Amino acid sequence: MYRFFIFLRKTIIFLCSLLLLQNLYSEENYSINPDLQDNFVIISALHNYDLNPHTASYSAEAQILTGLYEGLFSYDPITLDPLYALVKSYRVSRDKKRWTFILRDDAKFSDGSQITAKDVVYSWLSLIQNPDASYSSFLDIIHGAKEFRLGEGPAENVAIIPVDDYTLSVHLISPASHFPKLLCMPAFSVVKNAENVFSGPFVISERTNDTIILKKNSNYYDAEHVNLKQITLKFSNDELENTYNYNIGTVDWLCSTFNNEKLLSKDSLQLYAEFATQYYFFKIRKESICSNLTLRQALLEATPWETLRENVYVPASTLVYPLNGYPLVQGYIYTDKNEAKLLVSQAKKELQLQEQSELKIKFAIPDTEYMIKKAEILKEAWNEIGVTLEISTIPDYEYLSSIAKCDADLFTYTWIGDFADPLAFLELFRGNSTMNVSDWKNSEYDSLLDKAALSTDEEHNKLLSSAEQILLDDAILLPVQHPVSVNIINLNAVGGWAANAFDIHPLKYLFKKETKDMIPNIVMLK
């Protein structure tokens, strides 16, 4: 019932935003003023932005990449369903394993060169063989891709085949109805082996540590429907300065820190549930005491869940964001310190430690006030059952990239699903997935994910919920919350921007409006 009300709340918020859009004027009744489109200013959070679509991992990077690169499909800015991008049609064989994509013949890179099927092959093979590409294992569904990624097979065996310049044949190991949704992600964009060449609606004109200027790509196949001539991205974490610049009208969209008390136009605050989960997870290392299941169970039994989840909009007791039709999974909602103490004693025996032995684990966190407070809650609670939690801080902008080499036992993660399926979360813990930074492996879990790929609808969700239950029962993660997206943007002045569960807003649709009442927030689709 608890999860139902969470889902109902989110559904109402999302449907209200869609109804609002649908009830506004249609695009035929509104013409865009080209004189207003010279420059659009965005302030985003300050950190080291990776704008290589193969290796980028932050959602803020994905937002920028929607303007620089394009793949076979792109996100619908409202529904997030796949839209044709570089592909103009496709067909699927009777056994659902052979996909044939017909590419546009008018698509070009920003340097004017034609985009062909060979460029798709180059892009995907480059992704697969890149050891720093987090999403590369998502293409393991293609024949030969996993073997090539692991160095166990040649590129020639990867079943991504350019039939001719504009026809691409892809052979899958098993049916995957979510394939087009997957291909919307920036990681699967088409790239060229050349610097400063792009396949999307904008190009990088200038870049410094705190500013990126994008210019409209005149060679983009759909350039006539890209309204903005320039986008200026500024990066700042100064909440007072950010709020001041928005208040005086020098910023069109603020998606970084701000001061709510100083914000003059409260109507500009766009707050919506995200298809995301924040959680902490154990990294399974042989030399770590956290590789012991009983100890992990003790720590989760001792966790004060209500306190840990205080002051969050949507508490999370499981990993997967509540989806319609997804079976209920038993998560973590209660605390039992007495049981936790008994489990600690049992864990010491299994670890061949004396009863009086001190247990220490390390929690590596970003150096934010929010995470320091949460870590202190765990430290105090776990100290009561005889476990010492050492807190190690890492600069926020370096945190994600540091996890792989860090010797800590516990980490924090906020994951935004990239396609509307439980797999978007569960792939994070597949044994050989490049997304699996926990190093947890379970063959039964992997088998359920494989079986789910062959199933649809009710059976698909049933198998995936069984997999999630295995994950939760193995006490690998501590679910905290389903985050909300916060954006400051005046929808009376900006068009082409719509709230959605991924908090991704493709840059090609944005435009500036004359600031008059009742002008629609339309999204221009070709």
N, C-alpha and C positions, 0 to 999 in steps of 0.2 A: 504494500500500500504506500509505503514511504517513497519508493522509487516511482510509483505511478503518479503521485502528486508532483514530484520533481519534473517528470516528463510532461505532465499536463501543463505545468506552469511555463515550461520552455516552449511547448507547442503553441500555447496561447500567444506568447510574446512574438513568436516567429510568424504565426498566421496573421496577427494583427498588422505586422509590418507589410506583409504581402497584400492584404486587403486594402491597406492604405494606398499602396502603389497602384493597385488595380482600379481603385475608385477615383484616382486623379485623372486629369485630362489625358487623352491619347496623344502620341507624338505627332499625329497629323495636325493637331490643333496648336502646335507650338513650334516656332522656328528659332533656331539657335543664332544668336547674334555673333558673327565672326569677329567683331571688334573687341569682344571681351575675352578672347581666347589666347592672348599673347603670352601670358605666364600664369601658372598655377603653382602656389607655394604650399609645400607640405613640411611639417616638422615631425621627425621621427626620433626615436630614442638613439642615443649616442653609443655606438660600439663599433668594432671592426667588421664592416660589412663585407661578406664574401659574395660577389656577384657572378661567380661561376655556378651555373645551374646544376652542375654535377655534384658539387661539394657543399653548396649552401644548405644550412639546416635550420636557420631561424625563420619564423613566420614573417618578420619584418623584411628579410631578404627576399622571401617568396613574393611579397607585395611588389617590390621593385622589379623583380624578374618578370612579372606579368606584362610589364611595359617593354622589356628588352628582348625577350625571346618568345617563341611560339612553337608548339608541337603540332601533332596531328589534330588534337582537340584542345579546347580551352573551356574555362568555366563560364557557364551562364552567370552573370553578375547577380541575379536574384535567386534562382533555384539551385545553382551550382551543378546542374546537370551538364553533361558534355555537349559542347557546341562544335560543329565542324570548324576547323581552323585551317591548317595546311592540307587537310584531306577534304575532298568534296563528296566522297561516298565510300562505302565499304560493304563487304558481304562476308558471311560466315558459312562455312561448309556444314553439311548435315550433321557431322559428328561434333560440331562446335569447336574444333581444334585448329582449323585452318582459316586464318583471317586475311582477306585481301583488301588492301587500302588503295584507293585511287586518289592521287595527289592533285592539287590544283596545278595547272600549267602556267599560271600567272604569278606564282609566288617567287619572290626574289629576296636575297640577302640585302643588307643595307649598302653593300658595295656594288650592287647591280647584278651580281651573278645569280643564275637560276638555282632554285632549290629543287633538288631531284631526290628520287628514292635512294640513291647512293649516299646522299647527305644524311638521310635518316639512319641508314646502316652505320655510317661513320659515327654519328652522334651516340647511338645506343651502344655500340661496341666500345667506344671511348668511356662511356659511363660504366659499363660492366667491368672493364679492366682497371678502373681507377680505385686504388685501395682506400682512398679517402672519400669515396662516394657512398654516403649512407644508404641511399635508396637502390643501389645496384641489384641487391638480391630480389627486389620486387620483380625483376625480369627473369628470375629463375623458372618461371612458368613457361618460358620459351625453350624448345629443344636445344640442348648444347650450351645454354647460357650459364648455368651453374658450373658446369665443368670448366668452361673458359674462365669464369670468375675465379675459380679456385686453382687455376693453373694446371688442370687435369685434362684439358682438351684444347684444340686449336680454334681460332676465330672462324675458320672455314666451316666448322660444324655447327655454328650458331644459326638457327633457322630463321634468319632475318634476310630475305632474299629480294634483291631488286630485279623484278621481272623485266621492266624497261624503265625509262626515265621517270615515269609517273605512276608506276604500279609497284606496290610493295607487298610481298607475301610473307606472312609470319605464321609459323607452325608452333602451336602450344602443346605442352605435355598433357594437359587436361583442360576441359572447358573452363572458361573464366568470364562469366558474364559481366564482371566489373572492369574488364580490360579498358574500355573507353574512358571510364571514370579515372582509372589509374593514369592514363596518358594525358590527362589534363594537368598533372603536376609539373612544375617547372623543370624537375630533374630530367624529364623525358622530352625536353625541347630539342629543336634542331639547331645545332651549332656548326660553325665552320672553323677549320684549323687555321685561324688568322686572328690577329688582335683587333679589337674594337670593330668587329663585324657582328651584326645582330640580325635576328630573324623576326623580331617583333615590331610594334608600331612606333617605338622610339629608339634613339641611339644616345650614347653618352657623349655629350659635347665637352664637358669639363668635370673634373673631379679633384677635390681637396679632402683634407681630413674631416671637415665639417659640412661639406656641401657637394652635392652632385647635381649637375644640370643635364636634363634630358631634352633633346630636340626631336621634333616629329621626323620620322623616317619616310622620306619621299618615295622610297622604293617599296614600301610596304604594300601588299596587294589590296588592302582595304583602307588605304590612306584617306580616301574621300570621306570616310565615316569616323576618322580620328579628328576631333575638334581642336584639341589643345595644341598650340604651336610649340610650347615649352613647358616643362615641369621643373621647378626648382625644389630639390630635396635638401632640407637643412636638418642637422642632427644636433640635438641638445637635450640635456637632462635637467636643465634649470627651470623648475616649475613656475617660478615667478616671472621670469623673462618670457617663457613660452606663453603663459597666460596673457601677459601684457601685449605681446605681438599679435595674438589672436584677437584680443579686445579692440585693438586699434585698426584691425582690418588688413594687416600686412601678411597674414597667414590664412589660407583657405581651408586647410585641414590639419588638425593637430592630433597626432596619435602617439604622443610622448607624455611625459609627466606634466601635470598642470595643478593649479591651486583652485579648488572648487569654490572657495569663498570669494576669490577675486574674479571668477568668471562672470562676466556681465550678462551674457545671454545663456541662461540655463536651458533654453530650448535647443541649444546646439549640442547638448550632451546626449550622445547616442550610446545607450547601454543595452547590450543583448547577450544572451547565453551563447557560448561557443561550443562547438563539437570537440571538446577537449577535456583532459583530466590532468590535474596536478597530483603527483604521488612521489613517495620516496621509495627507493629500491635498494636491495642488497646486491652487492657485486660478489659473485661466487668465485672465491680464490682458495686454492688448496691450503695455503698457509694461514687462512683466516678462520677464526672460531665461528664466524657467521656462515661457514659452509655447513654447519651443523643445523639440521632442521629443527631439532628440539629447542635449541637456543633461540632461533628465529621465532618459533611459536611462543616462547616465553616473552620475548620482547613485544610481540603484538598483543599478547594477553595483558601486558602491563601498560600499554599505551592508553593515555586518557583521551579517547577519541573525541568526546564532546569539547574538551578544552582545546585540543589540536585543531578542531574545525570551527572554533568560535570566529565570529566576524567574517565569515565567508558567505557569499550569496547562495551558492548551491553546494552543500556538503556532498562528498562522494564516499561511498562505502565499498565500491568495486572499481575496476579499471575501465570497463567499457561504458561510454556515455549512453544513458538510457535511450533505446531506440524502440519504435513501435514494432511489436511482434517478436522482440528479443526476450527469451525466457528469463525469469527471475534467477539471479545468482546470489548465493549466500555470501555476504561481505563481512566487513568488520564494523561493529557498532557498539560493542560492550567491552568493559574492562573487568578483569578478575585478577587482582594482585596476588591473592593466595595461590591460585592455580599457577600463576607466573613463577612464584618462588619455588614451587614444587618442580616445575619444568626446568628451572635453572639448575637445581640439584641433580636432576636426571641428566641434563646436558653435560655437566661436569664429569659425571661418571662415563658418559659416552666419549668424552674428549680425554679421558684418563687423567683428570685433574683432581687435586685434593679439594675437599669441601671449602677450605679456607682460601683457595686460590682466587686471585683477583681477575675479573674478566674486564677487558678493555676493548672497545671498538671505536673506530674513527668515523665521524660524519663530516664529509666535505660539502660545503655549501657556498653559494654565491655570497659576496660580502654586502648583502642588503639587510636593512633593518628588519624587514618582514621575516626573512629566513633565520636570522639570528634569534629572534623571539621564538619561532617555532622549534628551533633546535634546543633552546633552553628548556622548553616544555618537556621534550623527550629526555633530556639529560636528568632533570629532576625526577621524573617518573621512573626511569630505568635505574637510577641510583638506589631507589628504594628496594629493588630486587637484587642488588649486589652487582650491577653492571655499570661500569664507568664509561660515559660517552665523552670522547674527546672531539671538540668542534674545531674544524679547520676551515678557514675562509679563503676563497679564491676570487679574484676580480670578476665581477659579473660578466664582462664581455669576453673573458677567457674560459668561462666555466665549462660549457659544453665540450669544447675541444680538449679540455684537460682530463675528462673522465676516463678515457681509454688508458692513460698512463699513470693515473693517480692510484696510490696504494691504500686509499680509504676503503671502508667496508660498506658505507651507506652514502647514497647520493639522492639528489632531488631532480625531478624532471617535470616539465609541463609539455604534454603532447597534444597537438591539434591534429585531429584526423584529417587526412587529405582526400578521402572519398567516403561516402556515406554507407559504411559497412563496418561491422565489428572487427573485420580483418584489419582495418586501419589502425586498430590498437593492438590486436593480438599478434600481428606480425613482429611487433617489438620484442617478443620473447621466443620466436621460432629459433630452433637450435643453431642453424647455419645462416641466419639472417644477418646482413650487415647492419641492421638496425638494433641488434641485440647487444647492448653494451653491458648487460648484467652478467653475461656468460652463463646464465642458467640454461640447462638443457633437460628436456624430458621427451622421450620418444613417443609416449602416448599422446602428449599434447600436440606434437608435430603431426602425428597420424590423423588426429581429429581435424586439424587445419587442412590437411590434404583431402580428406573425405568431404569436408565442407565445400571445397572448391568444385567438387563434382555434383553438388546438390544445389537446389534453389529454394528460396522462400523459407517455409517453416522448418524443413529438415536442415537447411543451411544454418539457420539461427540456432537450432537445437544443438547441433554438433559444436558450434562455436561457443555456446554457453557452457557446454560440458568442458571444453578446453579451458575456458576462463576459470571454471571452478577448480580445476587441477592447479592452475597457476596460483589462485588465492589460497588453496589448501596447503600449498608448499611454502606459504609465508614468505614470499619473495618481495612483496611490495606493501606499502602503507598508503592507501588511497586517502586523499585529503579533500579535494574539491574539484568541481567542474567550473573552470573560470568563466568570467564574463568579459566580453570585449568592451573597451571604453574608447570612444572616438569623439572629438570635438569638431563638429562640422555643421554649418548652417545649410539645411536642405532647401531653404528658400533661395539660396544664392548659388548652390552647386547641384548639378544634375548628374545622372549616370552613376550615382552612389546609392547602394541599397544594403541594408543590414542583412547579413547571412551568417550561418553557423560556423563557417571557416574563418570569418573576418578577413576575407580576401576580396579586394575590390579592383578588378582589372582596370588598369590605367587608361586603356583605349576608349572607355566609355565616358570618362569624366568630361564635364564641360561647365563653364560658368554661366549663370543665369542673371538676367536683370532682377534685382532684388525687389520684386513685387509680390504681394500676397497672391496665393492660389496659383502660382506657376508650378507645373507638375515636376516631380522628381522622376523624369522618364529615363529609361535606359535605351540608347539607340542601338538596335540590332539590325544587322544587314538583312 
